[in-house]
Amino acid sequence: MDSLAIITNDDQNPQDYFDLAALADMVAMSPRTEATLKTSSRSADDPTELFVHLQGKCWADALNRLYQKPEETRVWIFREDPSNDLRKKLNKKRVLIWKLLPLHASIVLGAPPFLIIEILKVFPEAARKKDQRGSLPIHLAASRVEIDFDGERVVNCLKEVYYESTCIKDSSGHTPLELQYAAQERRKKILEYRN
């Protein structure tokens, strides 16, 4: 697997700067065949080891597992509503509380950008996959900008991989850019309040 070019500056942490054009080129060159698009699902009661490391915020272990078993990036982990009442009320066989690919989970859990980029390199199609609420990974990252200082970098990486996602609305009718702007405004208010 090609490694992503990292631009360094002596004053900065080398992991702070990623060559987004190299990431976009790598994704553009990856084949979009049925095999590369295929995903599978597992219950949260029996998650993949990668998901367990992400959930525990064991970033180094997650990265090691990613290199050992890259196919785990294609596995949705889901939690069903155990209540039969809700299923009957909605007249559905299954009611998902949540479902996440490792890319979604890494964003929601605040993983460092280098891990998110590595997941994208292994399974770039994850950037095109919506969770059970209709959110793409870019929606999740944009919503976290107020609390995740790496959030803007993650949003930019996701834009490079799937630029069209910037115009796609989530189930609440918001684009990623609208969510990012709202999160930035909330961060400004928090900072003003602290001062």
N, C-alpha and C positions, 0 to 999 in steps of 0.2 A: 504494500500500500504506500502511495506517495505520502511524504510528510508535508505538512502545511508550512509554507515559508513564514518565518517569524522575523519581524523587523525589530531590531533591538536598539536601545539607546543606553549609553553607559549609566545615566542617572535613573533609569527606569527598570522595573522588573521586566525581563524578556517576555513573560507571558502576558504582559499588558497590551502588546501590539501584535495583531495578526494581519497578515496580508489577505484582505477580504477578496481581492481580485483572484488570488490563487484559489481560495475556497470556491468562488463562483465558477472558475474554470474547471475545477475538479468535479463539481456537481454537474456542469454542463456536459462533460465528457462521459459521465457515468451512464451506462445503458439503462433505458426505461423499458425493461422487458417484464413479462408477467412474473418471472421469478424474482426480479428485484423489487416488485411492488407487493408481493405476498406478505401477509402478516398472519399471526395466529393469536389466540387468546388464552389466558389462564386466570384462574380465580386469585384474589388477593390472599386466600387461604393457602395457596400453593404458588407463590411468586417465583420468578427467576432469581438467581443469585445476584445478577446485576441490579435488579429492582430492590432487593434487600439492602445492598450496599448504598444505593441512592437514598432509600428511605432512612437509613441510619446516618446519612451524610458522611459516609466513609469514602471520600472522594478518591483517594489513592487506590483503595480496594476496588472501587467501581471502575476506575480506569484500567486496572490490571484485568478485571473480569471482561471488560469490553474487548481488550486485545485477545484474551483467551477464547471467548465465545461471542464473536460479533453478531451472530444470529439472534442473540437475546435482545438486540435493539429493535427487532421486528415483532416483539411479543407485547400485545396489549395485556395489561393487568387490570382486572375489574373487580368491583365490589357490588354485589347485588343487594337489594333491599330484602332483608330476611322476613319482612312482614307480609304475610299472605293477604292482609287487609288492603294494603296499597295496591298489590297486583290485581286483586279482584275489583277494587274501586276504579282502577284505570283500564280494566279489562285487557291486561297484557300478561303474557307468559312470564316475562322477565322485566324487572325494573332495575336499571343500573343506578347506583348512587354515584359512582365515578368509574371512568376507564382512562388509563394513561399508557402511552408508550414511554419508554425511557427518556426520550427527548422531552416530552411534556413534564414528566416527573422531575427531571433535572432542573427545568426552568422553575417550576412551582416550588421546589425545595431549595432554590438559591444556589445551585451548583456553580462552581467557578467557570468562567467562559471557556477555558481550555478543554474542559470535559464536555461541555455542550458542543463545541466545535468537533471534537473527536467523534461524538455520537453522530453528528451531521455528516462527517466524512464517511462513516460506515453505512449509514442509512439516510441519505439526503431526502428520500421521499417522505420521511417522517414530518418534514416541514409542511407537507400538504395534507396531513391527516388531522381531522377534527376530533376533539374529545366528545363525550356524551352531551355536553352543553353547547356544542357547535363552535367551540373555540379552536382555532389553529394555535400552534406554538407561539406564533408572533403575537397573538392576542394576549396570551398568558404573560409573555415577557413584557409587553407594553404596559400591562396592568400593574406590573411589579416595579416599575421605574422609581416610584416614590420610596420604596423600602430596599431596593436592590441597587447598589451603586454601580454594579456591572450591567444593569438592565439595559441601558442604552446600547452598550456594545453588543449584547446578545440580540437586541432588536435589529441592529445593523447587520449582523451575521445572517440572521433569518431573512432579511430583505435581500441579501446577496444570493441566497439559495433559492428563494421563491418570491421574486419581486412583486408578482401579481397579487400576493397575499395582502399587500398594503391597502388594497381596495376592497377586500372581502369583508363583509360584515359578519359579526358573530350573531348568536341567536337573540341578543339584546338590541341588535341593529347598529352596533358600533364598529368602526374600522379600527385597526391597530393604531393608526395615527391619532384618532380621537381618544382612544384609551391612554396612549402615551402622554398626550397633552394634558388630560385630566389628572393623570398621576403626577406629572411635573408640577401642576398647579397645587395639588395637595402637598407635595414636598415643600414648595415655596411657603405655603401657609404654616406648615409645621416648623420650618426654620425661622420664619418671622415670629412665631409664637415663642420659640425658645429664646430669641434675642430680646 
